[in-house]
Amino acid sequence: MKKLVGLFIIMCICACQSSKKQEIIQQKPAQGKFVVYQVFTRLFGNTNTTNKPWGTIEENGVGKFNDFTDRALDEIKSMGVTHIWYTGVPHHDVITDYTEYGISNDDPDVVKGRAGSPYAVKDYYNVDPDLAVDPANRLAEFEALIERTHQHGMKVIIDIVPNHVARNYQSISKPEGVADFGENDDTSVEYKRDNNFYYIPGEAFQVPEFLNGYQPLGGDNNPLADGKFDENPAKWTGNGARLAQPGFYDWYETVKVNYGVKPDGTYDFDLLPEGFNREDYKAHFEFWQDKDVPDSWEKFKNIALYWMEKGVDGFRYDMAEMVPVEFWSYMNSALKMKNPDAFLLAEVYNPALYRDYIHKGKMDYLYDKVELYDTLKHIMQGHGSTDNLPAIYDGLEDIEHHMLHFLENHDEQRIASAGFAGSAEKGKPAMVVSTCLSTSPTMIYFGQNVGEPGDGDMGFGDETRTSIFDYCGVPAHQRWMNNGKFDGGELSDAEKELNAFYRNLLSFSAQSAALMGDYKEIHSYNRQNTAGYSDKIFSFVRWNGDNRLIVVSNFEEASHKFQLKLDEGTVKALNITDGLYKLTDQLTNENEFVLEVKNGKGKVEIALTGLESFILKMDLLADLVE
């Protein structure tokens, strides 16, 4: 759903940037980078290989919380993972009948897919019943998973979707005294500050006109699939559509939450004072203590605190930029007061808003999507140039630690898919650059490590992306699972090699002090001064005290040989003197090279095969002999 909003916001460009680095909100790890493993929880442990389009939970199977066994968590941890983002945990609309557990059936006319969108949350105080062996005990099963994850030395992240909820939101698990979203709304008016939703008085909701031959559940019979859904008066739809009958491409399964933003776009709440972006979360928390805030603010803060009490260590916020930054100041400061190390990650696609959401909104991390990811994707597809990479880092230098890097997630195409690169191997140089470029966290999506291509139309979801709406198995990932052994026993040789590459890269990044230090690109100098060095190669250095790395990646399938050069400024920045230095590749611990530094400049002979990268650790060999 987020792609539609992205079309009109990603064109915005940050007009001004601060040259002075502001506070680092999230404490950097003492050594090494944070590594986030995003897993679509419903799919992770499913061993069923049927993959029937629009298949039921009985036909196609479903993964459970209990599939994250000690063995599975050990294997995830071996990739250097520090945080697991369990995607799709809060109870969202599903088609499977759970009425025997007191859960009302959901209407296929306003549910996307048979398994439902994880971003149409129906009950924020419980979890998806699909994920439990015993749906009546589903919350306890998730709490046990939180505990297992912690026992394996990793932290837990779940989704919060602040901009919208399911059209039929109804919590049967809320604590005593908590009112549901919309329960106390005045539905006779379009807007009131403490209403949770926006209304279209006098008009009833109408199911959208389905296009392209689409039928709910693929046309299967269901008593609720009658082209009707009872909602009167109609509410605004999640993406802001204000018609009683939203369009097929609107987020029609959801309703937009009101944060005190009037229909004309003006605000009905206190604003942060000028210069408050320089204040820490404690000052932000104090600012809101005597302020009267809209009801939706309080509701979502309490939801987040509820999950923190359950042991959740952080949140990934869906479409955070569609919610006012003042709300984030209010909520995130309260969460930081509860847990200063909480990991707060936001989906923000507008570069002009990055610094506001970090410094005012107290976000720890934002997606680096529209700049780094999009540029790397273009290069991987054979169209783009690595000459475009240095400016990205330079433009984000003051906030580089806050820009989370990734090559796959649940919204994006799989690298190996025909719509992206057509080969998982083409992701290897990009993953090295994405991982090693900055001090920010790196995220990997489950199945990426074994080259899952996301093939097959499972129902509402589309090919090239692993479906988040349907019951299905994930074939390459299933081969890695090997029926619960989690030893990669069914992988092909190529998949095993790819898995080893990701494990080596990410586990190294989680331990490398150099990757938490300084950065300097050497690409531009070599483009001008090195024969055989092209715009399909990228190189830079990283250092932290005596820990020094040279990183060089080849984005082409053709081999390249050249003499990589370090200019005087780079040699000085690395604090090295004339001499010979052994360079050992940290991806293989086999490839070794010799860097010669003479008269304040360095050079090393490099031979890269197609799509190969080196992360070269520097050690002094001997003084240079004249």
Buried (B, 14 or more C-beta within 10 A) or exposed (E): BBEEBBEEBBEEEBEEBEEEEBEEBBEEBEBBBBBBBBBBBBBBBBEBEEBBBBBBBEEBBBBBBBBBBEEBBEBBBEBBBBBBBBBBBBBBBBBBEBEEBEBEBBBBBBBBBBBBBBBBBBBBBBBBBBBBEEBEEBBEBBBBBBEBBEEBEBBBBBBBBBBBBBBBBBBBBBEEEBEBBBEEBEBEEBBBBBBBBBBBEEBBBBBBEEEEEEEBBBEEEBEBBEEBBEBBBBBBBBBBBBBBBBBEEBBBBBBBBBBBBBEEEEBBBBEBEEEBBEBEBEEBBEBBEEEEBBBBBEBBBBBBBBBBEBBBBBBBBBBBBBBBBBBBBBBBBBBBBEEEEBBBBBBBBBBBBBBBBBBBBBBBBBBBBBBBBBBBBEBBEEEBBBBBBBEBBEBBBBBBBBBBBBBBBBBBBBBBBBBBBBBBBBBBBBBBBBBBBBBBBBBBBBBBBBBBBBBBEBBBBBBBBBBBBBBBBBBBBBBBBBEEBBEBEBBEEEBBEBBBBBBBBBBBBBEBBBBBBBBBBBBBBBBEEBEEBBBBBBBBBBBBEEBBBBBBBBBBEEEBEBBBBBBEEBBEBBEBEBBBBBBBBBBBEEBEBEBBBEEBBBBBEBEBEBBBBBBBBBEBBEEBEE
